[in-house]
Amino acid sequence: MNEIIRIRGGKRLSGEVKISSSKNAAVAILPAVVMASEIVKLYDVPHIEDINILISLLRKLNIKVDVDGDNLTIDPTDIQNIVLDDSGVTKLRASYYFMGALLGRYKKVKMLYPGGCDLGPRPIDLHLKGFEALGAKVKTYDGMIEITADELRGDEIYLDIASVGATINIMLAATFAQGRTTIQNAAKEPEIIDLSSMLNKMGARIRGAGTSEINIDGVRRLKGCIHDIIPDRIEAGTYIIMAAAMGNNVRVDNVIPQHIESLLMKLEEMGVKMEVGSDYVLVKGYDELKPVDIKTLTFPGFATDLQQPITPLLAIANGDSHVVETIYVKRFKHCHELNKMGADIEVHEPSNTIHGPCKLHGANITATDLRCGASLVIAALMAEGETVISDAYHIYRGYDSIAQKLRNLGADIAED
């Protein structure tokens, strides 16, 4: 995998870019396939490193995975519920979805503690409390988690925080629990709806996904299905921000605009001119960029995953912008790197102040996590001179063919 991305900034972008399928949906859907008793076919699966890790973990469980371009055929009929102690578990936060899926199917799962980007405290206590409410017992030791149950019984579960991960994990386990499970204060993200849609095709009985109350009536068996994954709203938002910063009539295709409405409203408030269609956004540019204040919230609020990518755009706005991060309170490592490029950002976790307008210049910088990397790519496109981004593997975890897509829009970008 390429470790370095080099970008010569200042090139105007134009043309069309097609958004890939959702990373955040796919990383929940692949672990969920272990619950099926028949073949599952997934279409439009993104080519990203997180998917490669999940495929490797599925194969560790003796599941057959055939890759044909963007499509996966997954055969779980010979699955073996072994201990997941592969290093891939510690590299990928979403590996924790195997907990709910395997617990639901086998009433037992043992695996390493999940890893992922360092964004500050990211406890999984809500997941574990949810499993316990269904009748499971949880043990943690030596970096391992072991969850067992004689049987799972439905219950009413209230989440103190509308956590996407906890909502999905409890939903997975509850699919095979006896009786009805009700999740109150459930997260509403589109990826939860997409997973629910797939599980229902397989024979699950899930109602209310996308609302604050999800009801799951347990079933004994899930069959196979064919499923198309929804477009990636975070990738869409990232390219729309790139187009706002450096584009001349850039069309971003394969978008569900309702999924990024909070971003589009903020860009409009900043003065970005856009045409929003049923499945595309045409970004026309701006006359003057105004500063805005942003507060990240759970869906349908402003996505935490777009907080870092929008920061370079705020840095060239005419005035001070303020960002408050309510989801991952330490998600500001990109600011230090952007300041190396000439930005003027004060960080006061969990918030920052971006003093604009700034003129960005090329520098040697480091992608410390996935969305930090996206932020640095955007800044590099805007900057004068060459920018060298190290640890670019973080970027490939969530962005399918990013260098090629940008070259197609006219960017000067190379990978080492």
C-alpha positions, -999 to +999 in steps of 0.1 A: +000+000+000+012+035-008+025+054+022+029+089+006+007+111-014+022+141-033+000+169-045+009+201-064-018+225-054-035+253-072-050+233-101-087+240-107-109+209-107-136+202-133-157+173-146-176+145-129-168+122-101-189+091-091-192+084-054-185+049-042-207+029-019-208+036+018-178+026+040-198+029+072-226+007+058-203-019+043-182-024+075-214-033+094-229-054+065-199-077+060-198-089+097-236-093+096-233-118+068-220-144+093-256-147+105-268-160+072-272-197+065-271-192+027-250-173+001-252-135+002-243-113-028-232-077-022-230-052-051-211-020-053-187-028-024-161+000-020-124-008-028-110+003+005-086-011+031-112-016+058-131-039+034-099-059+027-094-064+065-130-076+069-127-100+040-096-114+057-115-118+090-144-136+072-120-160+057-105-167+091-140-178+101-139-203+072-163-182+051-158-183+013-155-148-002-153-144-040-144-109-052-156-099-087-148-062-093-172-042-070-192-073-061-188-099-034-203-134-032-201-146+004-208-182+014-210-187+051-223-223+051-191-238+064-185-211+090-164-219+121-168-197+152-132-196+161-115-170+183-109-138+164-073-130+175-061-118+141-043-084+140-070-071+117-093-069+147-070-044+164-066-023+132-103-018+125-129-003+149-158-019+130-145-054+138-166-051+169-197-059+148-186-095+148-195-094+185-232-089+179-234-111+148-216-141+163-232-137+197-266-137+179-259-168+159-238-189+183-245-174+217-207-171+221-180-149+207-144-144+217-121-118+201-095-092+206-105-058+217-113-037+186-089-010+174-093+019+149-083+056+146-073+074+178-100+100+182-102+101+220-124+080+243-144+055+223-158+031+249-179+001+239-197-001+273-230+007+257-226-023+234-217-046+263-246-034+284-269-041+256-256-076+253-260-081+290-296-068+288-303-096+263-290-122+288-253-124+279-223-125+302-192-104+294-156-111+304-126-090+294-090-100+300-056-098+284-069-076+256-097-101+248-135-099+251-155-131+257-193-129+255-215-159+262-252-166+267-273-197+274-300-180+254-308-144+243-341-129+253-356-097+240-357-067+263-362-029+263-329-012+261-323+026+265-290+040+251-276+068+271-260+081+239-274+076+204-244+055+194-243+041+159-221+012+169-241+002+199-274+005+179-261-018+152-245-044+176-276-047+197-297-050+166-275-078+153-276-098+185-314-092+190-322-106+156-318-141+170-331-133+205-364-148+218-392-123+218-391-085+211-362-062+217-368-024+217-339+000+214-348+034+227-327+065+218-314+046+188-290+062+164-307+073+131-279+072+106-286+060+070-262+031+074-284+016+101-314+018+077-293+000+050-282-028+073-318-032+085-329-034+049-305-062+042-313-081+074-350-079+066-344-093+031-327-122+049-358-128+070-352-106+101-381-087+115-368-052+122-390-021+123-382+016+130-346+018+117-339+055+111-360+066+140-352+068+177-371+035+185-362+003+168-382-029+174-367-063+166-387-095+168-364-124+170-362-151+144-344-185+143-328-184+109-316-160+082-314-169+046-292-154+019-300-123-002-288-099-028-281-063-016-268-031-031-250-008-006-260+028-004-237+056-016-211+070+008-224+103+023-190+111+038-171+106+006-198+126-012-194+154+013-156+153+010-157+157-028-183+185-026-160+204-002-131+198-026-152+212-054-163+242-033-127+250-026-111+244-060-138+235-085-153+250-117-186+232-122-177+199-106-206+173-107-206+148-078-227+118-089-243+089-070-253+110-041-284+109-018-287+146-010-309+141+020-280+122+037-258+153+036-284+181+040-266+196+070-234+200+051-252+215+020-269+240+043-236+251+058-219+254+024-249+275+012-245+296+043-208+301+034-218+313-001-211+282-021-233+280-052-247+245-059-274+228-080-288+198-061-305+171-081-322+138-071-288+119-072-261+145-078-247+178-066-233+203-091-208+227-074-205+259-093-181+278-070-184+310-049-179+347-051-170+352-014-167+327+014-183+336+047-173+321+080-197+298+098-201+281+131-204+243+132-214+219+159-212+181+152-242+161+161-256+126+155-276+123+122-293+143+108-270+169+124-236+179+110-215+147+107-184+144+128-167+127+099-170+159+078-158+182+106-121+176+096-126+178+058-144+211+060-117+228+081-095+238+052-124+255+035-132+274+067-095+285+068-100+306+036-133+321+046-134+359+053-135+358+091-134+335+121-153+302+121-159+281+152-162+243+154-176+224+184-170+186+184-196+167+204-189+131+192-151+125+193-138+153+215-101+149+205-108+150+168-085+180+161-051+164+151-056+178+116-054+213+129-017+210+139-009+197+104-030+225+087-011+251+107+021+238+092+006+248+058-002+284+069-036+280+086-043+299+118-063+275+140-066+277+178-076+244+194-095+243+227-107+207+229-135+200+223-137+231+200-115+252+178-114+287+162-103+290+126-090+325+118-095+333+081-087+341+055-054+322+053-031+315+023-021+279+024+013+266+012+028+232+006+045+214+035+055+179+047+025+167+068+011+135+083-023+119+081-029+108+117-063+093+110-087+087+081-107+120+081-076+140+090-061+125+058-091+137+038-087+172+053-050+173+043-058+162+008-083+191+005-058+216+019-030+203-004-053+208-035-058+244-023-021+252-013+006+268-034+034+244-041+039+208-033+025+190-003+038+156+008+013+136+030+029+108+050+010+078+065-014+080+036-026+044+043-051+060+067-068+077+037-071+044+018-091+030+047-121+050+036-116+065+001-119+043-029-094+052-057-090+088-044-059+096-064-074+084-097-107+102-091-088+134-084-066+130-114-097+126-135-109+160-122-076+176-131-056+174-099-018+170-099-014+140-075+010+111-073+014+082-049+047+066-036 
